[in-house]
Amino acid sequence: MPKASASAAVHGDAARPPGGGGAQGEALGRSRGGLTTKIHIAAEGHCRPLSLLITPGQRADCTQFEPVMDKIAVPRAGRGRPRRTPDSVSADKAYSNRKIRAYLRKRGIRHAILEKKDHKAARLRRGSRGGRPPGFDKARYKDRNTVERAIGKLKQFRAVATRYDKRGYAYLGTVTAAALLIWLRS
């Protein structure tokens, strides 16, 4: 996200990055395949998106875990504030780090995230100071492909799969409209 600066208020052209564009806020990233965009989503058990976020393609998945989780808001059937915490989270090894586990523990969310081999080896090497192994539920871990299936449903919409939109906000609107159609169809 672009940060506000004092120089932006002085002259409009002074705040522009070199090259004349404003690519930071457009969620376009460089990779071997060219310009790419990554969709970060949280999905519920029936592969319907709960929250989504777009970033440049080279951005790591684990850096966007907290922003995606913070955007979850499920309306209650009756009166009251929307629910902000899921019952549990299933994720692959890319999300296996102390920061994410501490975040989930602080919010009281159960999780099924497999521990990486090097993390396990480091913990065992430290002996009794290495701590307990993180809790793990095999049955819940099998459901981690829910997000992959939700992304597959989103990519059935050609505009989401190809990203012809130049602006980031327009592409986010396209992805949001596709997510709404998924919810309406199910």
C-alpha positions, 0 to 999 in steps of 0.5 A, a space after each residue: 500500500 502506498 504511504 502518504 508523504 509530505 512531498 505529495 502535498 507539494 506537487 503532484 508529479 513529485 510523488 510519482 515513482 520513476 517511469 511515470 506509473 503508479 504500479 505499487 498500488 496496482 498489485 502487479 508483480 514481476 516474475 519469470 512469466 511476466 506481470 502477475 497478481 496473487 489472490 489471497 483468500 480465506 474460504 469456508 468448508 464449501 469452497 466459498 470465499 470469506 475474504 480476499 486480498 490481491 497483491 503483486 505476484 512475487 509477494 509471499 503467501 505467509 506475509 498476507 495471512 493476518 490481513 486476510 484473517 482480519 477481513 473475515 466478517 460472517 454475519 450472524 443469523 440474528 442480531 449482533 456483530 458479525 463473527 470475526 474468528 473461524 472455528 479452525 484454520 487448515 493451511 499448508 507448510 507455507 504458513 508454518 511459522 511462529 508468528 502465524 501460530 502465535 497469532 492464531 493462539 492469541 485469537 483462540 483459533 484451532 489450526 492444522 498446519 503441518 510443521 516444516 522438517 527443518 523447524 522440527 529438526 531445530 526443535 529436536 536439536 534444542 532438546 527440552 528447551 525446544 518446546 512441545 510440538 505444535 498440535 496437529 489434527 490429521 482429519 482437519 489437515 485433509 481439508 486444506 485443499 478447500 482454498 485451492 478448490 475455491 481459487 479454482 472456482 474463481 478462475 472459472 471466470 475468465 476475467 479473474 483467470 487472465 486479469 485484463 484489468 489495468 487497475 488494481 481496484 478494478 481487478 479486485 472488483 472483478 474478483 469480488 463479483 466472481 466471489 459473490 456469484 459463487 455465493 449466490 450459486 451455492 
